Amino acid sequence: MNFLLGSRGDVSFLLSNLPWEMLPPDPVGLDVGCGSGRWSLIVRSAVGHLHLMDPSPEALAVCEEQPFAGVEHDISPCERRRYSARGWLA
């Protein structure tokens, strides 16, 4: 069994355990490392505005094609960095 995705091999198992009812009205969502936007498509109906970021131009091109209709959103490139316990690395 995949720990993150559950026994069904999809994200619905993980997302079904989030406390959606505790979100304020029109919350802002942030998906850093959004890739193709797959996770963002799942949460888009729960947020008022969605920020999507990824360092890969190719992934952002796919993300731009996703149907985010009805949700305010912006898709932006971000710089690729690594983080360690001592701070940001180049």
C-alpha positions in Angstrom: 0.0 0.0 0.0 1.3 3.4 -0.9 1.4 5.5 2.3 0.5 8.8 0.7 -2.1 7.6 -1.7 -3.8 4.8 0.2 -4.9 1.4 -1.0 -6.7 2.7 -4.0 -3.6 4.4 -5.5 -5.2 7.8 -5.8 -5.3 11.0 -3.7 -8.9 10.7 -2.7 -7.9 8.7 0.3 -5.6 11.4 1.6 -7.8 14.3 0.8 -10.9 12.7 2.3 -9.2 13.0 5.7 -8.7 16.7 5.6 -11.0 18.9 7.7 -12.7 20.7 4.8 -15.5 22.0 7.1 -13.1 24.0 9.1 -12.0 26.2 6.2 -13.1 29.8 6.4 -15.2 31.2 3.6 -13.2 31.8 0.4 -9.9 30.4 1.7 -6.7 30.9 -0.3 -5.0 27.7 -1.6 -1.2 27.4 -2.3 0.2 24.5 -4.3 4.0 24.8 -4.4 5.4 22.3 -6.8 2.1 22.0 -8.5 3.4 20.0 -11.5 0.5 19.4 -13.9 -2.0 20.8 -11.4 -3.6 17.4 -10.5 -3.9 18.1 -6.8 -5.1 21.6 -7.4 -7.9 20.3 -9.6 -9.1 18.3 -6.7 -9.1 21.1 -4.1 -10.3 23.9 -6.5 -13.9 23.7 -5.4 -12.9 24.3 -1.7 -10.9 27.5 -2.2 -11.7 31.1 -3.2 -8.3 31.7 -4.8 -5.6 29.3 -5.8 -1.9 30.0 -6.2 0.1 27.4 -8.2 3.9 27.4 -8.5 6.4 25.1 -10.0 10.0 25.5 -11.2 9.4 23.4 -14.4 8.2 25.4 -17.4 7.0 22.1 -19.0 4.8 21.3 -15.9 3.4 24.8 -15.9 2.5 24.6 -19.6 0.4 21.5 -18.7 -1.0 23.2 -15.7 -2.1 26.2 -17.8 -4.3 23.8 -19.8 -6.3 22.5 -16.7 -9.9 23.5 -16.3 -9.7 25.9 -13.3 -12.9 27.7 -14.5 -14.8 29.4 -11.7 -11.8 29.7 -9.4 -9.6 32.7 -9.3 -6.1 31.4 -9.8 -2.6 32.4 -10.9 0.1 30.1 -12.2 3.7 31.2 -11.6 7.2 29.9 -12.1 9.4 29.7 -9.0 13.1 29.2 -8.4 14.2 25.6 -7.7 15.9 25.4 -4.3 16.8 22.8 -1.8 16.3 23.2 1.9 18.3 21.7 4.7 18.2 22.0 8.5 20.8 24.8 8.1 18.8 26.8 5.7 18.5 27.3 1.9 21.0 25.7 -0.4 21.8 26.8 -3.9 
